[in-house]
């Protein structure tokens, strides 16, 4: 939409402001108004569950993602959180020297991390639902003829990304920012990080728009990638005391959203999405482009797709 077509009237602004004030995120203090409709996914290994439902008196469906938080080492030390009389044990059974108990630590150490998407779309529910997955070997032709048109028409809205880059939201969470329009980025905690050092997870989101994914990267982006690598490591060292050798720095393909971003996680944290079929180490990406400037326009890239994803259906139809 051209600038001349955008409604900048006071009435339009007031309507948008009223909509924001009615947002469920502005009024939530607990989940007592959440009405469960469907369990989308229950991962007993990662101790996560994803739920579809609604909030009372609020329009639109909601997605609630619950995750049991990891143990923080500082709370395991002597005279610290887990070993006080505020906790309790309930014996399940005992056999010789072996005892099995249910342990109930003090309330502040027994939290469950909650991520809420509202209003959520069918694409969100599809993304978080239990599904069979397959690996697709994406050739450059497959990317140009099927994947790119699909990404262009079906990608998630990026307004939340632009809100971060424009300091309209989450500005208090920014760990580091390089404002350069070509090589700059904002580094901030990922939504999946609960703030404990043991599970450190940060995202570097580039200021430059129009770079969707690995497929767009070429030699002209090397200054940007090297800047993210260097300054991201330096800022994490300064704030959290972790060296670059203790960090896993990578890009996803396919990414969860199509605005270039880089993941920084603590190497000992088994974060979601670090498996070989999705994660590409930033150092390898830089090296590949240095060897061949248009490497990511020529290489076959594997990625995982769900069988009931519309992209997979388009790929299957294209093969017929």
Secondary structure, DSSP 8 states (H G I E B T S, - for coil): --GGGS---HHHHHHHHHHHHT-HHHH-SSSTTEEEEEEEEEETTTTEEEEEEEETT--SEEEEEEEE----GGGGSTTSTTSSTT-EEEEEEEETTEEEEEEE--GGGS-EEEEEEES--HHHHHHHS---EEEEEE-HHHIIIIIHHHHHHH----HHHHHHHTTSSSGGGEEEEE--TTT-EEEEE-TT--S-GGG-EEEEEESSSS--SGGG--GGGHHHHHHHHHHHHHHHHHHH---GGGEEEEEESS-SSSS-EEEEEETTS--TT-STTTEEEHHHHHHHHHH-TTHHHHS-EEEEEETTSHHHHHHHHHH-
